[in-house]
């Protein structure tokens, strides 16, 4: 079972969105487990104070390294990488999600205020991960995002695992356009090839559409795609 452990000042935020849809069903079915640790439980005082002013001045407060270290040590037996959600971390992507899904779990450290004491990160060899070039109020939503992206890759979470192969960002391609009934909507028709029943033509159409979309909308992914694979159907 994949084990997600979350260290947070607001553990009541979990499972949050993870309690619904695929992740929620998988959680209820025991395909993954969620542990919530309240950082405030490890405060060095009766008031539960976990932060202090930053040395050198500056705005906001910084979470105490001793408090965080105690919280992390309380889950030392939990396997998997220690991840701190941080805007300066490595950008989260599908490759990281795949790697995490192959672990036995992960421990997510959710910062608040101005952040955490640098010495805590150094001492515990924490991996910093970012979900994008923007600032959130804390790491909880970012942790939920990463957990959701990872859980859906676990065995038996999605019924048809073949669908995962065709999703966006797999093989560095965006997913092809999708259509369902009715065949004509607002005078826009479903592409004829999808109604042909010719599986080979449909397959080639999907590949071509994925390539075209990736090339026009995400040139960064397109560059990775043409470098990593060589297809005879590749077109300029």
Secondary structure, DSSP 8 states (H G I E B T S, - for coil): -EEEEEEES-GGG-SGGGGSHHHHHHHHTTSEEEEEEEGGGG-SSTT---EEE-TT--SSEEE-HHHHHHHHHTTTTS-SEEEEEEEEEEE--HHHHHHHHTSSEEEEE---TTEE-HHHHHHTT-EEEESSSS--SSSHHHHHHHHHHHHTTSTTTSS-THHHHTSTTGGG--------S-SEETTEE--GGGGS--HHHHHHHHHHHHHHHHHHH-HHHHHHHHHH---TT---
